[in-house]
Amino acid sequence: MTTKEQLLQELEQASEDLIEATLGFLRSAKADRQNTSTSEASSDNPLLSLLAEFDEFAANMPADEVARLPIDGAQQHDHYLYGTAKRKS
């Protein structure tokens, strides 16, 4: 049995809280690994560094928070930034 199969078997038997914690850990570990591999390139380019930080932030956001984000943010940015009335689509 592969490590991935063992992990999937354990997840099938785990509580929802443990699964959420495991998912958070996995995302954090992936972001750390990605940051390690891109840190040399991004240290020369501030834009890549900023994008790497954003990727890490986004990877660690819980799914319920992502679901609450507005889907019309680009079209309605004045509404979300300044509280103006939403524009008609």
Phi and psi in radians as a Rosetta constraint file:
Dihedral C 1 N 2 CA 2 C 2 CIRCULARHARMONIC -1.319 0.35
Dihedral N 2 CA 2 C 2 N 3 CIRCULARHARMONIC 2.891 0.35
Dihedral C 2 N 3 CA 3 C 3 CIRCULARHARMONIC -1.078 0.35
Dihedral N 3 CA 3 C 3 N 4 CIRCULARHARMONIC -0.702 0.35
Dihedral C 3 N 4 CA 4 C 4 CIRCULARHARMONIC -1.082 0.35
Dihedral N 4 CA 4 C 4 N 5 CIRCULARHARMONIC -0.746 0.35
Dihedral C 4 N 5 CA 5 C 5 CIRCULARHARMONIC -1.118 0.35
Dihedral N 5 CA 5 C 5 N 6 CIRCULARHARMONIC -0.694 0.35
Dihedral C 5 N 6 CA 6 C 6 CIRCULARHARMONIC -1.107 0.35
Dihedral N 6 CA 6 C 6 N 7 CIRCULARHARMONIC -0.737 0.35
Dihedral C 6 N 7 CA 7 C 7 CIRCULARHARMONIC -1.104 0.35
Dihedral N 7 CA 7 C 7 N 8 CIRCULARHARMONIC -0.785 0.35
Dihedral C 7 N 8 CA 8 C 8 CIRCULARHARMONIC -1.081 0.35
Dihedral N 8 CA 8 C 8 N 9 CIRCULARHARMONIC -0.676 0.35
Dihedral C 8 N 9 CA 9 C 9 CIRCULARHARMONIC -1.124 0.35
Dihedral N 9 CA 9 C 9 N 10 CIRCULARHARMONIC -0.732 0.35
Dihedral C 9 N 10 CA 10 C 10 CIRCULARHARMONIC -1.144 0.35
Dihedral N 10 CA 10 C 10 N 11 CIRCULARHARMONIC -0.696 0.35
Dihedral C 10 N 11 CA 11 C 11 CIRCULARHARMONIC -1.118 0.35
Dihedral N 11 CA 11 C 11 N 12 CIRCULARHARMONIC -0.604 0.35
Dihedral C 11 N 12 CA 12 C 12 CIRCULARHARMONIC -1.095 0.35
Dihedral N 12 CA 12 C 12 N 13 CIRCULARHARMONIC -0.466 0.35
Dihedral C 12 N 13 CA 13 C 13 CIRCULARHARMONIC -1.762 0.35
Dihedral N 13 CA 13 C 13 N 14 CIRCULARHARMONIC -0.058 0.35
Dihedral C 13 N 14 CA 14 C 14 CIRCULARHARMONIC -1.520 0.35
Dihedral N 14 CA 14 C 14 N 15 CIRCULARHARMONIC 2.751 0.35
Dihedral C 14 N 15 CA 15 C 15 CIRCULARHARMONIC -1.299 0.35
Dihedral N 15 CA 15 C 15 N 16 CIRCULARHARMONIC 2.835 0.35
Dihedral C 15 N 16 CA 16 C 16 CIRCULARHARMONIC -1.077 0.35
Dihedral N 16 CA 16 C 16 N 17 CIRCULARHARMONIC -0.683 0.35
Dihedral C 16 N 17 CA 17 C 17 CIRCULARHARMONIC -1.070 0.35
Dihedral N 17 CA 17 C 17 N 18 CIRCULARHARMONIC -0.744 0.35
Dihedral C 17 N 18 CA 18 C 18 CIRCULARHARMONIC -1.183 0.35
Dihedral N 18 CA 18 C 18 N 19 CIRCULARHARMONIC -0.648 0.35
Dihedral C 18 N 19 CA 19 C 19 CIRCULARHARMONIC -1.127 0.35
Dihedral N 19 CA 19 C 19 N 20 CIRCULARHARMONIC -0.757 0.35
Dihedral C 19 N 20 CA 20 C 20 CIRCULARHARMONIC -1.102 0.35
Dihedral N 20 CA 20 C 20 N 21 CIRCULARHARMONIC -0.733 0.35
Dihedral C 20 N 21 CA 21 C 21 CIRCULARHARMONIC -1.127 0.35
Dihedral N 21 CA 21 C 21 N 22 CIRCULARHARMONIC -0.692 0.35
Dihedral C 21 N 22 CA 22 C 22 CIRCULARHARMONIC -1.142 0.35
Dihedral N 22 CA 22 C 22 N 23 CIRCULARHARMONIC -0.729 0.35
Dihedral C 22 N 23 CA 23 C 23 CIRCULARHARMONIC -1.083 0.35
Dihedral N 23 CA 23 C 23 N 24 CIRCULARHARMONIC -0.774 0.35
Dihedral C 23 N 24 CA 24 C 24 CIRCULARHARMONIC -1.051 0.35
Dihedral N 24 CA 24 C 24 N 25 CIRCULARHARMONIC -0.748 0.35
Dihedral C 24 N 25 CA 25 C 25 CIRCULARHARMONIC -1.113 0.35
Dihedral N 25 CA 25 C 25 N 26 CIRCULARHARMONIC -0.765 0.35
Dihedral C 25 N 26 CA 26 C 26 CIRCULARHARMONIC -1.093 0.35
Dihedral N 26 CA 26 C 26 N 27 CIRCULARHARMONIC -0.765 0.35
Dihedral C 26 N 27 CA 27 C 27 CIRCULARHARMONIC -1.110 0.35
Dihedral N 27 CA 27 C 27 N 28 CIRCULARHARMONIC -0.716 0.35
Dihedral C 27 N 28 CA 28 C 28 CIRCULARHARMONIC -1.122 0.35
Dihedral N 28 CA 28 C 28 N 29 CIRCULARHARMONIC -0.755 0.35
Dihedral C 28 N 29 CA 29 C 29 CIRCULARHARMONIC -1.118 0.35
Dihedral N 29 CA 29 C 29 N 30 CIRCULARHARMONIC -0.703 0.35
Dihedral C 29 N 30 CA 30 C 30 CIRCULARHARMONIC -1.118 0.35
Dihedral N 30 CA 30 C 30 N 31 CIRCULARHARMONIC -0.745 0.35
Dihedral C 30 N 31 CA 31 C 31 CIRCULARHARMONIC -1.126 0.35
Dihedral N 31 CA 31 C 31 N 32 CIRCULARHARMONIC -0.725 0.35
Dihedral C 31 N 32 CA 32 C 32 CIRCULARHARMONIC -1.073 0.35
Dihedral N 32 CA 32 C 32 N 33 CIRCULARHARMONIC -0.754 0.35
Dihedral C 32 N 33 CA 33 C 33 CIRCULARHARMONIC -1.134 0.35
Dihedral N 33 CA 33 C 33 N 34 CIRCULARHARMONIC -0.717 0.35
Dihedral C 33 N 34 CA 34 C 34 CIRCULARHARMONIC -1.163 0.35
Dihedral N 34 CA 34 C 34 N 35 CIRCULARHARMONIC -0.726 0.35
Dihedral C 34 N 35 CA 35 C 35 CIRCULARHARMONIC -1.120 0.35
Dihedral N 35 CA 35 C 35 N 36 CIRCULARHARMONIC -0.632 0.35
Dihedral C 35 N 36 CA 36 C 36 CIRCULARHARMONIC -1.135 0.35
Dihedral N 36 CA 36 C 36 N 37 CIRCULARHARMONIC -0.712 0.35
Dihedral C 36 N 37 CA 37 C 37 CIRCULARHARMONIC -1.328 0.35
Dihedral N 37 CA 37 C 37 N 38 CIRCULARHARMONIC -0.443 0.35
Dihedral C 37 N 38 CA 38 C 38 CIRCULARHARMONIC -1.798 0.35
Dihedral N 38 CA 38 C 38 N 39 CIRCULARHARMONIC -0.029 0.35
Dihedral C 38 N 39 CA 39 C 39 CIRCULARHARMONIC -1.129 0.35
Dihedral N 39 CA 39 C 39 N 40 CIRCULARHARMONIC -0.616 0.35
Dihedral C 39 N 40 CA 40 C 40 CIRCULARHARMONIC -1.173 0.35
Dihedral N 40 CA 40 C 40 N 41 CIRCULARHARMONIC -0.770 0.35
Dihedral C 40 N 41 CA 41 C 41 CIRCULARHARMONIC -1.195 0.35
Dihedral N 41 CA 41 C 41 N 42 CIRCULARHARMONIC -0.711 0.35
Dihedral C 41 N 42 CA 42 C 42 CIRCULARHARMONIC -1.319 0.35
Dihedral N 42 CA 42 C 42 N 43 CIRCULARHARMONIC -0.371 0.35
Dihedral C 42 N 43 CA 43 C 43 CIRCULARHARMONIC -1.173 0.35
Dihedral N 43 CA 43 C 43 N 44 CIRCULARHARMONIC -0.426 0.35
Dihedral C 43 N 44 CA 44 C 44 CIRCULARHARMONIC -1.535 0.35
Dihedral N 44 CA 44 C 44 N 45 CIRCULARHARMONIC -0.332 0.35
Dihedral C 44 N 45 CA 45 C 45 CIRCULARHARMONIC -2.240 0.35
Dihedral N 45 CA 45 C 45 N 46 CIRCULARHARMONIC 1.874 0.35
Dihedral C 45 N 46 CA 46 C 46 CIRCULARHARMONIC -1.027 0.35
Dihedral N 46 CA 46 C 46 N 47 CIRCULARHARMONIC -0.569 0.35
Dihedral C 46 N 47 CA 47 C 47 CIRCULARHARMONIC -1.141 0.35
Dihedral N 47 CA 47 C 47 N 48 CIRCULARHARMONIC -0.756 0.35
Dihedral C 47 N 48 CA 48 C 48 CIRCULARHARMONIC -1.115 0.35
Dihedral N 48 CA 48 C 48 N 49 CIRCULARHARMONIC -0.637 0.35
Dihedral C 48 N 49 CA 49 C 49 CIRCULARHARMONIC -1.103 0.35
Dihedral N 49 CA 49 C 49 N 50 CIRCULARHARMONIC -0.797 0.35
Dihedral C 49 N 50 CA 50 C 50 CIRCULARHARMONIC -1.094 0.35
Dihedral N 50 CA 50 C 50 N 51 CIRCULARHARMONIC -0.753 0.35
Dihedral C 50 N 51 CA 51 C 51 CIRCULARHARMONIC -1.122 0.35
Dihedral N 51 CA 51 C 51 N 52 CIRCULARHARMONIC -0.661 0.35
Dihedral C 51 N 52 CA 52 C 52 CIRCULARHARMONIC -1.123 0.35
Dihedral N 52 CA 52 C 52 N 53 CIRCULARHARMONIC -0.704 0.35
Dihedral C 52 N 53 CA 53 C 53 CIRCULARHARMONIC -1.121 0.35
Dihedral N 53 CA 53 C 53 N 54 CIRCULARHARMONIC -0.712 0.35
Dihedral C 53 N 54 CA 54 C 54 CIRCULARHARMONIC -1.112 0.35
Dihedral N 54 CA 54 C 54 N 55 CIRCULARHARMONIC -0.752 0.35
Dihedral C 54 N 55 CA 55 C 55 CIRCULARHARMONIC -1.042 0.35
Dihedral N 55 CA 55 C 55 N 56 CIRCULARHARMONIC -0.735 0.35
Dihedral C 55 N 56 CA 56 C 56 CIRCULARHARMONIC -1.131 0.35
Dihedral N 56 CA 56 C 56 N 57 CIRCULARHARMONIC -0.770 0.35
Dihedral C 56 N 57 CA 57 C 57 CIRCULARHARMONIC -1.047 0.35
Dihedral N 57 CA 57 C 57 N 58 CIRCULARHARMONIC -0.839 0.35
Dihedral C 57 N 58 CA 58 C 58 CIRCULARHARMONIC -1.137 0.35
Dihedral N 58 CA 58 C 58 N 59 CIRCULARHARMONIC -0.646 0.35
Dihedral C 58 N 59 CA 59 C 59 CIRCULARHARMONIC -1.166 0.35
Dihedral N 59 CA 59 C 59 N 60 CIRCULARHARMONIC -0.430 0.35
Dihedral C 59 N 60 CA 60 C 60 CIRCULARHARMONIC -1.693 0.35
Dihedral N 60 CA 60 C 60 N 61 CIRCULARHARMONIC 0.054 0.35
Dihedral C 60 N 61 CA 61 C 61 CIRCULARHARMONIC -1.345 0.35
Dihedral N 61 CA 61 C 61 N 62 CIRCULARHARMONIC 2.287 0.35
Dihedral C 61 N 62 CA 62 C 62 CIRCULARHARMONIC -1.113 0.35
Dihedral N 62 CA 62 C 62 N 63 CIRCULARHARMONIC 2.603 0.35
Dihedral C 62 N 63 CA 63 C 63 CIRCULARHARMONIC -1.040 0.35
Dihedral N 63 CA 63 C 63 N 64 CIRCULARHARMONIC -0.619 0.35
Dihedral C 63 N 64 CA 64 C 64 CIRCULARHARMONIC -1.190 0.35
Dihedral N 64 CA 64 C 64 N 65 CIRCULARHARMONIC -0.551 0.35
Dihedral C 64 N 65 CA 65 C 65 CIRCULARHARMONIC -1.240 0.35
Dihedral N 65 CA 65 C 65 N 66 CIRCULARHARMONIC -0.709 0.35
Dihedral C 65 N 66 CA 66 C 66 CIRCULARHARMONIC -1.068 0.35
Dihedral N 66 CA 66 C 66 N 67 CIRCULARHARMONIC -0.695 0.35
Dihedral C 66 N 67 CA 67 C 67 CIRCULARHARMONIC -1.130 0.35
Dihedral N 67 CA 67 C 67 N 68 CIRCULARHARMONIC -0.449 0.35
Dihedral C 67 N 68 CA 68 C 68 CIRCULARHARMONIC -1.515 0.35
Dihedral N 68 CA 68 C 68 N 69 CIRCULARHARMONIC -0.114 0.35
Dihedral C 68 N 69 CA 69 C 69 CIRCULARHARMONIC -1.213 0.35
Dihedral N 69 CA 69 C 69 N 70 CIRCULARHARMONIC 2.503 0.35
Dihedral C 69 N 70 CA 70 C 70 CIRCULARHARMONIC -1.198 0.35
Dihedral N 70 CA 70 C 70 N 71 CIRCULARHARMONIC 2.499 0.35
Dihedral C 70 N 71 CA 71 C 71 CIRCULARHARMONIC -1.640 0.35
Dihedral N 71 CA 71 C 71 N 72 CIRCULARHARMONIC -0.120 0.35
Dihedral C 71 N 72 CA 72 C 72 CIRCULARHARMONIC -1.973 0.35
Dihedral N 72 CA 72 C 72 N 73 CIRCULARHARMONIC 0.499 0.35
Dihedral C 72 N 73 CA 73 C 73 CIRCULARHARMONIC -1.026 0.35
Dihedral N 73 CA 73 C 73 N 74 CIRCULARHARMONIC -0.675 0.35
Dihedral C 73 N 74 CA 74 C 74 CIRCULARHARMONIC -1.226 0.35
Dihedral N 74 CA 74 C 74 N 75 CIRCULARHARMONIC -0.727 0.35
Dihedral C 74 N 75 CA 75 C 75 CIRCULARHARMONIC -1.311 0.35
Dihedral N 75 CA 75 C 75 N 76 CIRCULARHARMONIC -0.535 0.35
Dihedral C 75 N 76 CA 76 C 76 CIRCULARHARMONIC -1.988 0.35
Dihedral N 76 CA 76 C 76 N 77 CIRCULARHARMONIC 0.555 0.35
Dihedral C 76 N 77 CA 77 C 77 CIRCULARHARMONIC -1.050 0.35
Dihedral N 77 CA 77 C 77 N 78 CIRCULARHARMONIC -0.629 0.35
Dihedral C 77 N 78 CA 78 C 78 CIRCULARHARMONIC -1.087 0.35
Dihedral N 78 CA 78 C 78 N 79 CIRCULARHARMONIC -0.662 0.35
Dihedral C 78 N 79 CA 79 C 79 CIRCULARHARMONIC -1.112 0.35
Dihedral N 79 CA 79 C 79 N 80 CIRCULARHARMONIC -0.813 0.35
Dihedral C 79 N 80 CA 80 C 80 CIRCULARHARMONIC -1.314 0.35
Dihedral N 80 CA 80 C 80 N 81 CIRCULARHARMONIC -0.538 0.35
Dihedral C 80 N 81 CA 81 C 81 CIRCULARHARMONIC -1.497 0.35
Dihedral N 81 CA 81 C 81 N 82 CIRCULARHARMONIC -0.734 0.35
Dihedral C 81 N 82 CA 82 C 82 CIRCULARHARMONIC -2.052 0.35
Dihedral N 82 CA 82 C 82 N 83 CIRCULARHARMONIC -0.088 0.35
Dihedral C 82 N 83 CA 83 C 83 CIRCULARHARMONIC 1.402 0.35
Dihedral N 83 CA 83 C 83 N 84 CIRCULARHARMONIC 0.270 0.35
Dihedral C 83 N 84 CA 84 C 84 CIRCULARHARMONIC -1.234 0.35
Dihedral N 84 CA 84 C 84 N 85 CIRCULARHARMONIC 2.902 0.35
Dihedral C 84 N 85 CA 85 C 85 CIRCULARHARMONIC -1.146 0.35
Dihedral N 85 CA 85 C 85 N 86 CIRCULARHARMONIC 2.569 0.35
Dihedral C 85 N 86 CA 86 C 86 CIRCULARHARMONIC -1.158 0.35
Dihedral N 86 CA 86 C 86 N 87 CIRCULARHARMONIC 2.484 0.35
Dihedral C 86 N 87 CA 87 C 87 CIRCULARHARMONIC -1.385 0.35
Dihedral N 87 CA 87 C 87 N 88 CIRCULARHARMONIC 2.625 0.35
Dihedral C 87 N 88 CA 88 C 88 CIRCULARHARMONIC -1.278 0.35
Dihedral N 88 CA 88 C 88 N 89 CIRCULARHARMONIC 2.448 0.35
